[in-house]
Amino acid sequence: MDKKANRTALFLVILLSFLVLILNPSLADDQPDSKAGENKIERSMEVIKELAALKDEGIPVSLLKKAQGLAILPGVVKAAWALGGQYGSGIVIIKKEDGSWSNPLFIKLAGGSFGLQLGIQKADLVLVFKNRRGVEEIAGNKITLGADLSVSAGPIGRSAEASTDLEMEAEIYSYSKSKGLFAGLALKGGTLQVDKKANKAFYGSELSGQKILNENLATPPVVKDLQQTLSQLAGGK
């Protein structure tokens, strides 16, 4: 086979492996345990800290202050070659009525998409929820971005500060971080749902999403570190 045929064959093998992960997400990691959950939270915190360092290119502080919830999914994998898909996992966390931040709820992202780009990409994903309804719907079952809730590429940088003072029409603003920069991302069709195995492993028992988000639970110190980091970045106690 010529070089072009070899590249095509190699990519098809990679794409097949990716689709296997989409259909069997449990194969992407070993059986989850509490340490895996702590690592996921630490990676999510790294994404947020990098976000804070990008004052000119990052998510506007005014938007973060208005946020009622955040979903952070480090290392989302997206493949595209006529037919593509995406898979990732991370956490969602809400701002409580008193301004403090909740416990993290572990979630999964999966969804198909169509495109013409050849390749597989990996990037961090951040979703900013304008109100708590979207997060609560995830906690109850699952949501499809763009169908159950409106989603839009979010504004970036200081130049966007004024625009975020206006009434925001979308319920979710999406961002992707690749090569150290955040950019608004047009993300539709992906499904967010509770990762029951990861939550059971981290919290020690099967708990509802609402209980995790709204009640005080015994958690490792990394959760408090996450809450403090978000409070410093986006306001709150």
Helices and strands as residue ranges (DSSP letters): H 3-23, G 25-28, H 34-53, H 61-66, E 69-94, E 105-129, H 132-140, E 142-144, E 151-153, G 158-160, G 163-165, E 172-178, E 181-184, E 191-194, H 196-203, H 209-214, H 221-234
